[in-house]
Structures are given as C-alpha cells and as structure tokens.
C-alpha cells in the first residue's frame, strides 16, 4: 500500500516516524511505498494555540491532495499535537486518515490499564487527547504544570533536540505522575518526547504514542 505522511511538525518527529516505519517494513521483508510532505511547525503551533482547528485542517487538506495526486492511498499526521484538528481533517480529506487516537484507545484497552497520564502539548493534556480515550481514566494535571510542560515541549519540538535540562525535567515529570498521581503508565503523547526519553529504562512504565501509531500504519501498509 502506498501511504503518505504529513511531516515537518516537527522535523525530529518526522524522522522518528520514518525510521520506525523503515524498521518495521524491513522486519516484515517488505518494500515500503511512502511519500512524505513537509508542513510548517510554526504555522501548526500557532493554529493549535489559537484553537484554529478548521484552518489547520485546510492546511492538511492541501497536503492530502498532493499526496493523493502522487498515488498515496491513505495519510497519517506525524504529530500528536497535529491531531487537534483530526476530526475536521477527516471530514474533508480526499484520503482515509490513519487517526492515532482510536488506535491508542484500543491499545490501552488491550493493555488492561485503567489510569494514565499524558505528556505533550497543553491541548493534548487538557483535552485528554481530544476526548478520544474512553477506555481509560486520564489524570488531569494542575494548571501551572500544564503550562510548564507545554512550554518545554514546544521549545523542544521547534529545535528538534532536547537539552540535558529538558531530559531531566521530563523524566522527573513522568516519575511524579506515577508516584503522586497514581498513573499506571505515563504516555508520551507528543512525538518529539522521544528526544528526552530515548530507549532506556526510566524506572516507571512508559507508552510512546508514536510507536503505537507507527505500528498501526505498518499494519495497514502490509494489509494486516
């Protein structure tokens, strides 16, 4: 299956998706058929902070049309933050959208966890990932924590790198969520968080939403 990715939001997240998809297709001994288009991080972040979902959906519509013209049969957004307009985008997209939110909901249900905590943009955390996680109880953070996590996350996403200070900050935030808020797992609900967490064991359970989404894209690509 030829599928398309809307990338660039941010560039490091796009690379994470690309590497993950290359790896999963190689493991299946299948040749990947992929086209990536580049969206603008600053434009998406501004629309996110303005709550301009319809405007961002129109931006994604232009990319989806280009992907369809290039032969793509489905499209995915390589950003959990970018999913803030996914309902509006699905309604107008000329291609089926591989939506990460129902994929994550099913994943948590299969895991059997009951209480999770999200790390990502303020909108992701405040909305409990846009109201789509019906299978779990999502711990709601305090307002000051929302703002601080959002600020640190956007700064990291825009630069495409994580400083040592940011790595320590996000690690501490995840640990507090399990210790003080009773979360069964901490969900990396911002694709760029892989920059801060890496693959090492942090001493508490973590689910990377991007990896779950990548597997769903792979399954569709391979016809599974």
C-alpha positions in Angstrom: 0.0 0.0 0.0 1.3 3.5 -0.9 0.7 5.7 2.1 1.5 9.4 2.8 2.8 11.2 5.9 2.3 14.8 6.8 5.6 15.6 8.3 7.7 18.6 9.5 5.7 19.1 12.7 8.4 18.9 14.0 11.3 17.6 11.8 12.6 15.2 14.5 9.2 13.7 14.9 9.0 13.0 11.2 12.4 11.3 11.3 11.2 9.2 14.2 8.2 8.0 12.2 10.3 7.4 9.1 13.0 5.3 10.9 10.3 3.3 12.7 8.4 2.6 9.5 11.6 1.6 7.7 12.5 -0.8 10.5 9.0 -2.4 10.7 8.9 -2.9 6.9 12.4 -4.4 6.9 11.4 -6.8 9.7 8.5 -7.9 7.5 10.8 -8.2 4.5 8.5 -5.8 2.6 9.4 -2.8 0.4 7.8 0.4 1.8 5.8 2.6 -0.6 5.8 6.1 1.1 5.6 9.8 0.3 6.2 12.5 2.9 5.2 16.1 2.6 6.5 18.9 4.8 4.2 21.1 6.9 5.4 24.1 8.8 5.9 23.7 12.6 5.3 27.4 13.4 2.1 27.6 11.5 0.7 24.5 13.1 1.7 25.6 16.6 0.1 29.0 16.1 -3.2 27.4 14.9 -3.0 24.9 17.8 -2.6 27.7 20.3 -5.4 29.8 18.6 -7.7 26.8 18.6 -8.0 27.2 14.8 -8.7 23.6 14.0 -10.6 24.3 10.8 -7.8 26.5 9.5 -5.2 23.8 10.2 -7.5 21.1 8.6 -7.5 23.2 5.4 -3.7 23.3 5.5 -3.6 19.5 5.8 -6.2 19.2 3.0 -3.7 20.8 0.6 -1.1 18.3 1.6 -3.5 15.4 1.3 -4.4 16.4 -2.2 -0.8 16.5 -3.2 -0.3 13.0 -1.6 -3.3 11.6 -3.5 -2.1 13.1 -6.7 1.2 11.3 -6.1 -0.5 8.0 -5.7 -1.0 7.7 -1.9 -4.0 5.7 -0.7 -4.0 6.8 2.9 -2.5 9.6 5.0 -1.2 10.0 8.6 -0.2 13.0 10.6 3.2 12.6 12.3 2.3 14.6 15.4 0.0 14.0 18.3 -0.3 17.8 18.6 -1.3 17.9 15.0 -4.2 15.6 15.8 -6.0 18.6 17.4 -7.8 19.1 14.1 -8.1 15.4 13.0 -11.9 15.3 13.1 -12.1 18.3 10.9 -9.4 16.9 8.6 -11.1 13.5 8.3 -14.3 15.2 7.2 -12.6 16.8 4.2 -9.6 14.7 3.4 -9.6 13.0 0.0 -7.7 10.1 1.5 -8.5 7.8 4.5 -6.8 9.3 7.6 -4.9 6.8 9.8 -6.0 8.5 13.1 -3.8 7.8 16.1 -6.5 8.5 18.7 -8.7 5.4 18.2 -5.6 3.4 17.8 -4.3 4.5 21.2 -7.7 3.9 22.8 -7.7 0.3 21.6 -4.1 -0.1 22.7 -4.8 0.9 26.3 -7.9 -1.3 26.4 -5.7 -4.2 25.2 -3.1 -3.4 27.9 -5.7 -3.5 30.6 -4.5 -0.3 32.2 -7.1 1.9 33.9 -5.3 5.2 34.8 -2.9 7.0 32.5 -1.2 10.4 32.4 -0.4 12.2 29.2 2.7 14.3 28.5 2.5 16.6 25.5 1.1 19.9 24.4 -1.4 21.8 26.7 -4.2 20.9 24.4 -3.3 17.2 24.3 -3.2 17.1 28.1 -6.2 19.3 28.8 -8.5 17.6 26.3 -7.3 14.1 27.4 -6.0 13.7 23.8 -9.0 15.4 22.3 -11.6 13.4 24.3 -10.9 10.2 22.4 -9.6 8.0 25.2 -12.8 6.4 26.5 -11.1 3.2 27.7 -9.1 4.8 30.5 -9.2 7.4 33.2 -6.8 10.2 32.4 -5.2 12.1 35.3 -5.7 15.8 34.9 -2.6 17.9 35.8 -2.7 21.2 37.7 -2.9 24.4 35.6 0.6 25.6 36.3 2.0 22.2 35.4 0.1 22.2 32.1 1.7 25.5 31.1 5.2 24.4 32.1 5.1 21.1 30.3 3.6 22.7 27.2 6.3 25.4 27.2 9.1 22.9 27.5 7.6 20.6 24.9 7.0 23.3 22.2 10.6 24.6 22.7 12.0 21.1 22.2 9.8 20.3 19.2 10.8 23.5 17.4 14.5 22.9 17.8 14.3 19.2 17.2 16.7 18.5 20.1 16.5 18.1 23.9 18.9 19.7 26.2 20.2 17.8 29.3 18.0 20.1 31.4 14.9 19.2 29.4 15.7 15.5 29.6 15.9 15.7 33.4 12.7 17.8 33.5 10.6 15.4 31.6 12.0 12.4 33.4 11.1 14.0 36.7 7.7 14.9 35.5 7.0 11.3 34.4 8.2 9.9 37.8 6.0 12.4 39.7 2.9 11.3 37.7 3.3 7.7 38.7 4.3 8.5 42.3 1.9 11.3 43.2 -1.0 10.8 40.8 -1.3 7.1 40.7 -0.9 6.7 37.0 -0.5 3.1 35.7 1.5 4.4 32.8 3.0 7.7 31.5 2.0 8.2 27.9 4.4 10.2 25.7 1.6 12.0 23.8 4.0 14.3 22.0 6.0 12.6 19.3 9.1 14.7 20.0 9.3 13.4 23.5 11.5 10.5 22.2 14.2 13.2 22.2 14.0 13.4 26.0 13.3 9.8 26.9 15.3 7.7 24.5 15.0 3.9 24.8 16.5 3.5 28.3 14.5 2.2 31.3 13.3 5.1 33.4 12.0 3.1 36.3 8.3 3.6 35.6 6.1 2.4 32.8 6.0 4.4 29.6 3.9 4.1 26.4 5.2 6.0 23.4 2.1 7.0 21.4 4.1 7.5 18.2 5.3 3.9 18.3 1.7 2.7 18.7 0.7 4.8 15.7 3.7 3.6 13.6 2.6 0.0 14.2 -0.9 0.8 13.1 0.4 2.5 9.9 2.6 -0.5 9.3 -0.3 -3.0 9.7 -2.4 -1.1 7.2 0.6 -0.8 4.8 1.2 -4.5 5.0 -2.5 -5.4 4.7 -2.8 -6.8 8.2 
